[in-house]
Amino acid sequence: MDVIVRPTLNLQGEIGALSSKNYTTRYLLVAALSEGTSTIYYPAHSEDSDAIRRCIADLGAELTEDDEKIVIRGFGRHPRDVAELNVGNAGAVLRFLMGVAALSSEITFVNTYPDSLGKRPHDDLIQALGQLGVQVEHHNGRLPITIRGGKPKGGKISVSGAVSSQYLSALLFLAPLLEEDSEITVLDDLKSKVVIGQTLEVLEQAGIVIHAADDYMSFKVPGRQAYAAKEYTVQGDYPGSAAVLAAAAVTQSDVKIHRLAERSKQGERAIVDVLKMMEVPLTHENGTVHVLGNGRLKAVEFDGDAATDAVLAMVAAAVFAEGTSRFYNVENLRYKECDRITDYLAELTRAGAKVEERRDEIIVHGTPEGVEGGVTINAHYDHRVIMALTVVGLRARQPLRIKDAHHVAKSYPQYFDHLRALGADVEWVQ
């Protein structure tokens, strides 16, 4: 389905942030890798988190869920043998479970999104798994991928972090279960280091010991560990909230979003700091961000590597800022559900924004008077692009029609419901 976003002058109201997709995914995984019963309170519901629910159940975890919590009895180091796993369009879920699949004799990950996840490369993780003695059959690093494992071995492992930190996270989840101790060395650069901090935080909560260098470029992982069955509580999600906060920033607004912890390790928490840099009137106290937007913003320069999933929302806000904004160190945006630099900027240009593309930068020449709009734009099946383009539509002079906007459900199924509750003029159309 498409969505039509009409110009909206005012937003007002309060919402609770969704639960974090990143933390939900990690808590579900460590619960499955334990051999006891874990409880996760306030887990996220989205296509991604539902994909890992489905896959860990296929692998032998027992799940019981109500409105408040999910209870999981894990399979430990012995996942059930299954012929195929379908992760949908969830790249992180695929990569994490490629590590888990190394404990099984043979699992094929199928390709149901050839125009999105099916285009994304996984070579760096494939090469790292090969160092563990795992055989991987693939199509130029892409889906479908067959993992033939069973008895992966520890030792010295190297993995590139230049494309994604998810490869490293996959190894960090797997290595504690191996019989041998492991030493993991990160080659090249490491993108999204802050997300590795989230992985290590969850592993520590699950009773796993990992000795990490301060720069996260090397790790010593004792083998023969066991994941403890625990209780976990999922915090509010900054990546999804970033788009709502950007929407409040570019309009006349009085908007509060609750459940956003000030001391969160989510890198996307930087959306609050960036909006402050843009001179958006806001406060962040007691887990609530309160935006009193006046539609006036100043240009910024920002290193986006630590806040990857909030950069598109920041760019959307910068479209209406006074001056030229620069978001740099963001090349890993190219390796998401779509190329979030080339594809996103093409649609922004179509809507009337003035933007420039570099290999690892996005340049935005702000137009405080707004953009023209009045066009149909393609969000490339990407939930982050959909949310960010919606922000732009609120300040367009004519409505924007966003194609296939239902793919927002990948991370934030209630996004348009929440915007409508705040007063945004958005409408679903066939």
Disulfide bonds with the S-S distance in Angstrom:
none
